[in-house]
């Protein structure tokens, strides 16, 4: 990021996951920078946020207070939960930036008016970015950014499919590292590197040992810590499906290029796969997850639960019960940024893997 700013003289707009319209930030000529991964020192943030606020919000704020995010020129925080609704005001007081904005997602997404509301909200965000940049965002600029991000999602989905068929070529840790790297690198460069990687990987022969991996579904708000993926592999497991905001949910849907860009961005948002913070009656998350597990032939499900994540708390019982009703073994593991008990997590994952037929490697 710092290198890009030095070379281009451009500005960076940070955002917290999920669902912020990066295409619009990019079309304005700014760098969309996802604030993923957290600080290991939450003491400064704890002086401003209650201890029962989720570690995602506390660690993001801690990074800002420690100066790790001083390269940012702006910030967008989506309204996904009670903590996120108040975080921008606190951030603005402690570490003000030239451009700061909330992204107010519709809560009652089943209403016919949700689409109209969301288009209006996107128009509001667009106007704010235009004021900050000093000129309008042209329709053609937004269309080009949409094409760029669609291509990125397509390439990352190809990489995901390659992983699902050949986890010996690219394992779970490598796949999710690439997805998260894409969030903090120039998307043009990411796409160039992905094309080269796919050309190389898709020419390699599929090793028969791929069939020996146990396919698992993982679910949660954010994939954290990444060491979980190493513990799975130690017992022959691989992630075949997920709904993480920094996983497959980030890349699963494209934006239509056949309609007005703002309407297309709103349509994508309203049709995305459900999450703890964006569920719809037509496709309840618990049934979506059980259907996904069966479709991908998963042998079990692991729910990573960020401590004090209220939306996940509401979903947790229903999700576990739905899996059990389908005869799929499932486990809930509590995690957090900046202080997960890795030894205990490793022990629980290994015990679960033994239960579903895994063996130590």
ROVO-773278 format. One record per residue (C-alpha): residue number from 1; residue in one letter; x negated, y, z. Coordinates in nm, 3 decimals. Example, Ala and Ser with C-alpha at 12.3 -4.5 7.8 and 13.67 -1.06 7.14 Angstrom:
% ROVO-773278
+-----+----+---------+---------+---------+
!   i ! aa !      px !      py !      pz !
+-----+----+---------+---------+---------+
!   1 !  a !  -1.230 !  -0.450 !   0.780 !
!   2 !  s !  -1.367 !  -0.106 !   0.714 !
+-----+----+---------+---------+---------+
This chain:
% ROVO-773278
+-----+----+---------+---------+---------+
!   i ! aa !      px !      py !      pz !
+-----+----+---------+---------+---------+
!   1 !  x !   0.000 !   0.000 !   0.000 !
!   2 !  x !  -0.274 !   0.242 !   0.097 !
!   3 !  x !  -0.467 !   0.157 !  -0.219 !
!   4 !  x !  -0.156 !   0.214 !  -0.433 !
!   5 !  x !  -0.097 !   0.555 !  -0.272 !
!   6 !  x !  -0.460 !   0.654 !  -0.325 !
!   7 !  x !  -0.458 !   0.553 !  -0.691 !
!   8 !  x !  -0.112 !   0.681 !  -0.783 !
!   9 !  x !  -0.062 !   0.972 !  -0.548 !
!  10 !  x !   0.287 !   0.832 !  -0.492 !
!  11 !  x !   0.503 !   0.805 !  -0.184 !
!  12 !  x !   0.626 !   0.501 !   0.006 !
!  13 !  x !   0.972 !   0.444 !   0.148 !
!  14 !  x !   0.988 !   0.171 !   0.411 !
!  15 !  x !   1.300 !  -0.030 !   0.483 !
!  16 !  x !   1.414 !  -0.293 !   0.726 !
!  17 !  x !   1.577 !  -0.608 !   0.596 !
!  18 !  x !   1.818 !  -0.675 !   0.461 !
!  19 !  x !   2.011 !  -0.561 !   0.156 !
!  20 !  x !   1.861 !  -0.213 !   0.105 !
!  21 !  x !   1.876 !  -0.129 !  -0.271 !
!  22 !  x !   1.505 !  -0.134 !  -0.353 !
!  23 !  x !   1.578 !  -0.079 !  -0.720 !
!  24 !  x !   1.700 !   0.272 !  -0.640 !
!  25 !  x !   1.388 !   0.356 !  -0.437 !
!  26 !  x !   1.170 !   0.228 !  -0.722 !
!  27 !  x !   1.369 !   0.421 !  -0.984 !
!  28 !  x !   1.301 !   0.739 !  -0.787 !
!  29 !  x !   0.928 !   0.676 !  -0.832 !
!  30 !  x !   0.868 !   0.570 !  -0.472 !
!  31 !  x !   0.722 !   0.245 !  -0.342 !
!  32 !  x !   0.981 !   0.025 !  -0.162 !
!  33 !  x !   0.792 !  -0.126 !   0.131 !
!  34 !  x !   0.962 !  -0.398 !   0.336 !
!  35 !  x !   0.880 !  -0.385 !   0.706 !
!  36 !  x !   0.842 !  -0.758 !   0.762 !
!  37 !  x !   0.634 !  -0.926 !   1.027 !
!  38 !  x !   0.591 !  -0.759 !   1.360 !
!  39 !  x !   0.359 !  -0.633 !   1.625 !
!  40 !  x !   0.228 !  -0.867 !   1.890 !
!  41 !  x !   0.229 !  -0.583 !   2.143 !
!  42 !  x !   0.580 !  -0.470 !   2.229 !
!  43 !  x !   0.497 !  -0.264 !   2.537 !
!  44 !  x !   0.535 !   0.078 !   2.373 !
!  45 !  x !   0.862 !  -0.022 !   2.207 !
!  46 !  x !   0.991 !  -0.165 !   2.536 !
!  47 !  x !   0.968 !   0.182 !   2.684 !
!  48 !  x !   1.235 !   0.296 !   2.437 !
!  49 !  x !   1.445 !  -0.014 !   2.363 !
!  50 !  x !   1.613 !  -0.245 !   2.612 !
!  51 !  x !   1.447 !  -0.579 !   2.665 !
!  52 !  x !   1.756 !  -0.751 !   2.527 !
!  53 !  x !   1.726 !  -0.572 !   2.190 !
!  54 !  x !   1.610 !  -0.818 !   1.925 !
!  55 !  x !   1.237 !  -0.855 !   1.874 !
!  56 !  x !   1.272 !  -0.767 !   1.505 !
!  57 !  x !   1.376 !  -0.410 !   1.589 !
!  58 !  x !   1.135 !  -0.380 !   1.880 !
!  59 !  x !   0.837 !  -0.508 !   1.682 !
!  60 !  x !   0.912 !  -0.280 !   1.385 !
!  61 !  x !   0.930 !   0.021 !   1.617 !
!  62 !  x !   0.613 !  -0.093 !   1.793 !
!  63 !  x !   0.426 !  -0.098 !   1.461 !
!  64 !  x !   0.535 !   0.259 !   1.396 !
!  65 !  x !   0.433 !   0.372 !   1.745 !
!  66 !  x !   0.094 !   0.203 !   1.707 !
!  67 !  x !   0.034 !   0.394 !   1.383 !
!  68 !  x !   0.042 !   0.087 !   1.158 !
!  69 !  x !   0.311 !   0.245 !   0.940 !
!  70 !  x !   0.167 !   0.595 !   0.916 !
!  71 !  x !   0.135 !   0.553 !   0.537 !
!  72 !  x !   0.515 !   0.566 !   0.504 !
!  73 !  x !   0.678 !   0.885 !   0.377 !
!  74 !  x !   1.032 !   0.770 !   0.440 !
!  75 !  x !   1.251 !   0.503 !   0.596 !
!  76 !  x !   1.588 !   0.342 !   0.527 !
!  77 !  x !   1.753 !   0.125 !   0.793 !
!  78 !  x !   2.064 !  -0.077 !   0.704 !
!  79 !  x !   2.357 !  -0.090 !   0.946 !
!  80 !  x !   2.360 !  -0.463 !   1.010 !
!  81 !  x !   2.413 !  -0.478 !   1.387 !
!  82 !  x !   2.448 !  -0.254 !   1.693 !
!  83 !  x !   2.073 !  -0.228 !   1.743 !
!  84 !  x !   2.005 !  -0.126 !   1.383 !
!  85 !  x !   2.281 !   0.135 !   1.399 !
!  86 !  x !   2.094 !   0.334 !   1.660 !
!  87 !  x !   1.735 !   0.256 !   1.562 !
!  88 !  x !   1.697 !   0.533 !   1.303 !
!  89 !  x !   1.782 !   0.808 !   1.554 !
!  90 !  x !   1.526 !   0.671 !   1.797 !
!  91 !  x !   1.262 !   0.631 !   1.523 !
!  92 !  x !   1.333 !   0.986 !   1.400 !
!  93 !  x !   1.274 !   1.120 !   1.751 !
!  94 !  x !   0.953 !   0.925 !   1.810 !
!  95 !  x !   0.793 !   0.908 !   1.462 !
!  96 !  x !   0.974 !   1.151 !   1.228 !
!  97 !  x !   0.923 !   1.112 !   0.852 !
!  98 !  x !   1.006 !   1.352 !   0.568 !
!  99 !  x !   1.287 !   1.127 !   0.445 !
! 100 !  x !   1.495 !   0.911 !   0.680 !
! 101 !  x !   1.833 !   0.757 !   0.611 !
! 102 !  x !   2.080 !   0.491 !   0.725 !
! 103 !  x !   2.237 !   0.252 !   0.475 !
! 104 !  x !   2.592 !   0.197 !   0.596 !
! 105 !  x !   2.707 !  -0.141 !   0.470 !
! 106 !  x !   3.081 !  -0.213 !   0.465 !
! 107 !  x !   3.194 !  -0.438 !   0.748 !
! 108 !  x !   3.530 !  -0.560 !   0.613 !
! 109 !  x !   3.391 !  -0.691 !   0.287 !
! 110 !  x !   3.710 !  -0.874 !   0.192 !
! 111 !  x !   3.907 !  -0.554 !   0.145 !
! 112 !  x !   3.964 !  -0.436 !  -0.211 !
! 113 !  x !   3.827 !  -0.097 !  -0.106 !
! 114 !  x !   3.488 !  -0.242 !  -0.003 !
! 115 !  x !   3.347 !  -0.213 !  -0.355 !
! 116 !  x !   3.463 !   0.146 !  -0.393 !
! 117 !  x !   3.320 !   0.234 !  -0.053 !
! 118 !  x !   2.986 !   0.071 !  -0.132 !
! 119 !  x !   2.952 !   0.254 !  -0.465 !
! 120 !  x !   3.012 !   0.579 !  -0.274 !
! 121 !  x !   2.748 !   0.486 !  -0.018 !
! 122 !  x !   2.498 !   0.405 !  -0.294 !
! 123 !  x !   2.574 !   0.741 !  -0.453 !
! 124 !  x !   2.498 !   0.907 !  -0.118 !
! 125 !  x !   2.165 !   0.726 !  -0.090 !
! 126 !  x !   2.083 !   0.815 !  -0.451 !
! 127 !  x !   2.150 !   1.186 !  -0.389 !
! 128 !  x !   1.927 !   1.184 !  -0.082 !
! 129 !  x !   1.641 !   1.027 !  -0.279 !
! 130 !  x !   1.694 !   1.278 !  -0.560 !
! 131 !  x !   1.672 !   1.570 !  -0.315 !
! 132 !  x !   1.354 !   1.426 !  -0.167 !
! 133 !  x !   1.192 !   1.370 !  -0.507 !
! 134 !  x !   1.314 !   1.703 !  -0.641 !
! 135 !  x !   1.489 !   1.578 !  -0.956 !
! 136 !  x !   1.778 !   1.348 !  -1.058 !
! 137 !  x !   1.735 !   0.972 !  -1.093 !
! 138 !  x !   1.829 !   0.909 !  -1.455 !
! 139 !  x !   2.050 !   0.613 !  -1.548 !
! 140 !  x !   1.774 !   0.472 !  -1.769 !
! 141 !  x !   1.525 !   0.481 !  -1.481 !
! 142 !  x !   1.758 !   0.283 !  -1.260 !
! 143 !  x !   1.831 !   0.032 !  -1.537 !
! 144 !  x !   1.458 !  -0.027 !  -1.591 !
! 145 !  x !   1.403 !  -0.083 !  -1.219 !
! 146 !  x !   1.693 !  -0.328 !  -1.209 !
! 147 !  x !   1.535 !  -0.525 !  -1.497 !
! 148 !  x !   1.200 !  -0.530 !  -1.317 !
! 149 !  x !   1.350 !  -0.662 !  -0.993 !
! 150 !  x !   1.567 !  -0.914 !  -1.176 !
! 151 !  x !   1.255 !  -1.049 !  -1.342 !
! 152 !  x !   1.082 !  -1.070 !  -1.005 !
! 153 !  x !   1.370 !  -1.265 !  -0.852 !
! 154 !  x !   1.378 !  -1.499 !  -1.153 !
! 155 !  x !   1.007 !  -1.573 !  -1.123 !
! 156 !  x !   1.034 !  -1.633 !  -0.749 !
! 157 !  x !   1.329 !  -1.867 !  -0.805 !
! 158 !  x !   1.120 !  -2.060 !  -1.058 !
! 159 !  x !   0.847 !  -2.090 !  -0.797 !
! 160 !  x !   1.106 !  -2.208 !  -0.544 !
! 161 !  x !   1.233 !  -2.475 !  -0.784 !
! 162 !  x !   0.876 !  -2.589 !  -0.846 !
! 163 !  x !   0.824 !  -2.617 !  -0.471 !
! 164 !  x !   1.148 !  -2.813 !  -0.428 !
! 165 !  x !   1.046 !  -3.065 !  -0.694 !
! 166 !  x !   0.672 !  -3.070 !  -0.615 !
! 167 !  x !   0.595 !  -2.965 !  -0.257 !
! 168 !  x !   0.251 !  -3.118 !  -0.304 !
! 169 !  x !   0.172 !  -2.843 !  -0.558 !
! 170 !  x !   0.299 !  -2.552 !  -0.350 !
! 171 !  x !   0.401 !  -2.622 !   0.008 !
! 172 !  x !   0.657 !  -2.438 !   0.220 !
! 173 !  x !   0.404 !  -2.210 !   0.390 !
! 174 !  x !   0.262 !  -2.103 !   0.054 !
! 175 !  x !   0.604 !  -2.042 !  -0.101 !
! 176 !  x !   0.733 !  -1.817 !   0.176 !
! 177 !  x !   0.400 !  -1.636 !   0.197 !
! 178 !  x !   0.438 !  -1.544 !  -0.171 !
! 179 !  x !   0.800 !  -1.429 !  -0.123 !
! 180 !  x !   0.701 !  -1.208 !   0.169 !
! 181 !  x !   0.395 !  -1.076 !  -0.016 !
! 182 !  x !   0.624 !  -0.966 !  -0.299 !
! 183 !  x !   0.804 !  -0.735 !  -0.057 !
! 184 !  x !   0.492 !  -0.529 !   0.017 !
! 185 !  x !   0.312 !  -0.523 !  -0.321 !
! 186 !  x !   0.377 !  -0.331 !  -0.646 !
! 187 !  x !   0.646 !  -0.536 !  -0.816 !
! 188 !  x !   0.481 !  -0.498 !  -1.159 !
! 189 !  x !   0.163 !  -0.656 !  -1.023 !
! 190 !  x !   0.355 !  -0.927 !  -0.840 !
! 191 !  x !   0.532 !  -1.025 !  -1.162 !
! 192 !  x !   0.203 !  -1.042 !  -1.352 !
! 193 !  x !   0.047 !  -1.267 !  -1.088 !
! 194 !  x !   0.357 !  -1.486 !  -1.065 !
! 195 !  x !   0.353 !  -1.551 !  -1.439 !
! 196 !  x !  -0.010 !  -1.659 !  -1.420 !
! 197 !  x !   0.055 !  -1.883 !  -1.119 !
! 198 !  x !   0.358 !  -2.046 !  -1.280 !
! 199 !  x !   0.172 !  -2.109 !  -1.607 !
! 200 !  x !  -0.093 !  -2.292 !  -1.409 !
! 201 !  x !   0.132 !  -2.481 !  -1.168 !
! 202 !  x !   0.391 !  -2.592 !  -1.424 !
! 203 !  x !   0.118 !  -2.764 !  -1.628 !
! 204 !  x !   0.004 !  -2.978 !  -1.337 !
! 205 !  x !   0.133 !  -3.335 !  -1.314 !
! 206 !  x !   0.390 !  -3.414 !  -1.047 !
! 207 !  x !   0.236 !  -3.630 !  -0.777 !
! 208 !  x !   0.445 !  -3.928 !  -0.668 !
! 209 !  x !   0.374 !  -3.833 !  -0.307 !
! 210 !  x !   0.627 !  -3.550 !  -0.350 !
! 211 !  x !   0.905 !  -3.802 !  -0.297 !
! 212 !  x !   0.767 !  -3.879 !   0.048 !
! 213 !  x !   0.852 !  -3.535 !   0.186 !
! 214 !  x !   1.164 !  -3.512 !   0.401 !
! 215 !  x !   1.391 !  -3.233 !   0.270 !
! 216 !  x !   1.522 !  -2.995 !   0.538 !
! 217 !  x !   1.752 !  -2.694 !   0.550 !
! 218 !  x !   1.638 !  -2.398 !   0.757 !
! 219 !  x !   1.860 !  -2.111 !   0.858 !
! 220 !  x !   1.845 !  -1.788 !   1.052 !
! 221 !  x !   1.812 !  -1.414 !   1.022 !
! 222 !  x !   1.438 !  -1.408 !   0.953 !
! 223 !  x !   1.174 !  -1.676 !   0.906 !
! 224 !  x !   0.949 !  -1.619 !   1.203 !
! 225 !  x !   0.696 !  -1.748 !   1.302 !
! 226 !  x !   0.548 !  -1.897 !   0.985 !
! 227 !  x !   0.366 !  -2.160 !   1.192 !
! 228 !  x !   0.698 !  -2.345 !   1.200 !
! 229 !  x !   0.634 !  -2.443 !   0.839 !
! 230 !  x !   0.298 !  -2.594 !   0.931 !
! 231 !  x !   0.458 !  -2.802 !   1.207 !
! 232 !  x !   0.713 !  -2.938 !   0.960 !
! 233 !  x !   0.443 !  -3.041 !   0.716 !
! 234 !  x !   0.248 !  -3.218 !   0.991 !
! 235 !  x !   0.539 !  -3.464 !   1.003 !
! 236 !  x !   0.604 !  -3.479 !   0.629 !
! 237 !  x !   0.882 !  -3.220 !   0.615 !
! 238 !  x !   0.952 !  -2.958 !   0.350 !
! 239 !  x !   1.206 !  -2.675 !   0.333 !
! 240 !  x !   1.448 !  -2.749 !   0.050 !
! 241 !  x !   1.695 !  -2.465 !   0.120 !
! 242 !  x !   1.739 !  -2.161 !   0.345 !
! 243 !  x !   1.936 !  -1.840 !   0.395 !
! 244 !  x !   1.664 !  -1.621 !   0.549 !
! 245 !  x !   1.658 !  -1.251 !   0.470 !
! 246 !  x !   1.287 !  -1.293 !   0.396 !
! 247 !  x !   1.349 !  -1.621 !   0.214 !
! 248 !  x !   1.589 !  -1.744 !  -0.051 !
! 249 !  x !   1.862 !  -1.493 !   0.034 !
! 250 !  x !   1.621 !  -1.221 !  -0.076 !
! 251 !  x !   1.588 !  -1.363 !  -0.429 !
! 252 !  x !   1.908 !  -1.559 !  -0.497 !
! 253 !  x !   2.119 !  -1.303 !  -0.686 !
! 254 !  x !   2.045 !  -1.065 !  -0.972 !
! 255 !  x !   2.199 !  -0.731 !  -1.061 !
! 256 !  x !   2.413 !  -0.719 !  -1.375 !
! 257 !  x !   2.272 !  -0.511 !  -1.660 !
! 258 !  x !   2.607 !  -0.504 !  -1.842 !
! 259 !  x !   2.780 !  -0.243 !  -1.628 !
! 260 !  x !   2.718 !   0.085 !  -1.448 !
! 261 !  x !   2.403 !   0.046 !  -1.232 !
! 262 !  x !   2.560 !   0.161 !  -0.906 !
! 263 !  x !   2.863 !  -0.064 !  -0.955 !
! 264 !  x !   2.629 !  -0.350 !  -1.044 !
! 265 !  x !   2.426 !  -0.297 !  -0.725 !
! 266 !  x !   2.747 !  -0.290 !  -0.520 !
! 267 !  x !   2.880 !  -0.607 !  -0.690 !
! 268 !  x !   2.558 !  -0.793 !  -0.613 !
! 269 !  x !   2.579 !  -0.697 !  -0.249 !
! 270 !  x !   2.941 !  -0.807 !  -0.214 !
! 271 !  x !   2.875 !  -1.142 !  -0.383 !
! 272 !  x !   2.557 !  -1.238 !  -0.200 !
! 273 !  x !   2.539 !  -1.559 !  -0.001 !
! 274 !  x !   2.671 !  -1.515 !   0.354 !
! 275 !  x !   2.450 !  -1.424 !   0.647 !
! 276 !  x !   2.508 !  -1.365 !   1.015 !
! 277 !  x !   2.551 !  -0.993 !   0.942 !
! 278 !  x !   2.738 !  -1.020 !   0.612 !
! 279 !  x !   2.992 !  -1.302 !   0.616 !
! 280 !  x !   3.304 !  -1.331 !   0.401 !
! 281 !  x !   3.627 !  -1.521 !   0.456 !
! 282 !  x !   3.616 !  -1.686 !   0.113 !
! 283 !  x !   3.281 !  -1.849 !   0.191 !
! 284 !  x !   3.228 !  -1.883 !   0.568 !
! 285 !  x !   2.864 !  -1.924 !   0.653 !
! 286 !  x !   2.899 !  -2.255 !   0.838 !
! 287 !  x !   3.066 !  -2.420 !   0.537 !
! 288 !  x !   2.823 !  -2.258 !   0.297 !
! 289 !  x !   2.532 !  -2.406 !   0.492 !
! 290 !  x !   2.678 !  -2.756 !   0.517 !
! 291 !  x !   2.758 !  -2.749 !   0.146 !
! 292 !  x !   2.405 !  -2.632 !   0.068 !
! 293 !  x !   2.254 !  -2.905 !   0.286 !
! 294 !  x !   2.456 !  -3.174 !   0.106 !
! 295 !  x !   2.383 !  -3.028 !  -0.238 !
! 296 !  x !   2.009 !  -3.029 !  -0.170 !
! 297 !  x !   2.024 !  -3.371 !   0.003 !
! 298 !  x !   1.873 !  -3.237 !   0.324 !
! 299 !  x !   1.819 !  -3.491 !   0.602 !
! 300 !  x !   1.867 !  -3.232 !   0.875 !
! 301 !  x !   1.885 !  -2.863 !   0.960 !
! 302 !  x !   1.669 !  -2.638 !   1.177 !
! 303 !  x !   1.820 !  -2.310 !   1.296 !
! 304 !  x !   1.561 !  -2.049 !   1.389 !
! 305 !  x !   1.729 !  -1.813 !   1.630 !
! 306 !  x !   1.566 !  -1.478 !   1.703 !
! 307 !  x !   1.618 !  -1.421 !   2.074 !
! 308 !  x !   1.887 !  -1.160 !   2.144 !
! 309 !  x !   2.004 !  -1.151 !   1.781 !
! 310 !  x !   2.375 !  -1.092 !   1.848 !
! 311 !  x !   2.505 !  -1.184 !   1.499 !
! 312 !  x !   2.320 !  -1.517 !   1.518 !
! 313 !  x !   2.459 !  -1.572 !   1.867 !
! 314 !  x !   2.812 !  -1.545 !   1.730 !
! 315 !  x !   2.738 !  -1.797 !   1.451 !
! 316 !  x !   2.522 !  -2.042 !   1.641 !
! 317 !  x !   2.782 !  -2.279 !   1.787 !
! 318 !  x !   2.991 !  -2.296 !   1.469 !
! 319 !  x !   2.687 !  -2.362 !   1.251 !
! 320 !  x !   2.556 !  -2.643 !   1.470 !
! 321 !  x !   2.898 !  -2.804 !   1.505 !
! 322 !  x !   2.962 !  -2.787 !   1.130 !
! 323 !  x !   2.636 !  -2.973 !   1.065 !
! 324 !  x !   2.713 !  -3.233 !   1.327 !
! 325 !  x !   3.065 !  -3.283 !   1.186 !
! 326 !  x !   2.899 !  -3.368 !   0.854 !
! 327 !  x !   2.668 !  -3.617 !   1.023 !
! 328 !  x !   2.360 !  -3.402 !   0.970 !
! 329 !  x !   2.111 !  -3.378 !   1.260 !
! 330 !  x !   2.057 !  -3.014 !   1.359 !
! 331 !  x !   1.851 !  -2.827 !   1.616 !
! 332 !  x !   1.839 !  -2.465 !   1.732 !
! 333 !  x !   1.498 !  -2.321 !   1.816 !
! 334 !  x !   1.460 !  -1.980 !   1.978 !
! 335 !  x !   1.184 !  -1.760 !   1.837 !
! 336 !  x !   1.077 !  -1.398 !   1.853 !
! 337 !  x !   0.827 !  -1.157 !   1.703 !
! 338 !  x !   0.519 !  -1.098 !   1.911 !
! 339 !  x !   0.552 !  -1.374 !   2.166 !
! 340 !  x !   0.690 !  -1.703 !   2.039 !
! 341 !  x !   0.583 !  -2.005 !   2.246 !
! 342 !  x !   0.415 !  -2.191 !   1.960 !
! 343 !  x !   0.322 !  -2.495 !   2.164 !
! 344 !  x !   0.680 !  -2.554 !   2.276 !
! 345 !  x !   0.813 !  -2.490 !   1.924 !
! 346 !  x !   0.567 !  -2.741 !   1.779 !
! 347 !  x !   0.673 !  -3.005 !   2.033 !
! 348 !  x !   1.044 !  -2.957 !   1.959 !
! 349 !  x !   0.994 !  -2.966 !   1.581 !
! 350 !  x !   0.786 !  -3.281 !   1.603 !
! 351 !  x !   1.052 !  -3.447 !   1.819 !
! 352 !  x !   1.320 !  -3.347 !   1.568 !
! 353 !  x !   1.112 !  -3.474 !   1.275 !
! 354 !  x !   1.067 !  -3.811 !   1.446 !
! 355 !  x !   1.444 !  -3.828 !   1.488 !
! 356 !  x !   1.505 !  -3.778 !   1.113 !
! 357 !  x !   1.234 !  -4.025 !   1.012 !
! 358 !  x !   0.921 !  -3.813 !   0.988 !
! 359 !  x !   0.575 !  -3.943 !   1.064 !
! 360 !  x !   0.264 !  -3.763 !   1.178 !
! 361 !  x !   0.015 !  -3.697 !   0.899 !
+-----+----+---------+---------+---------+
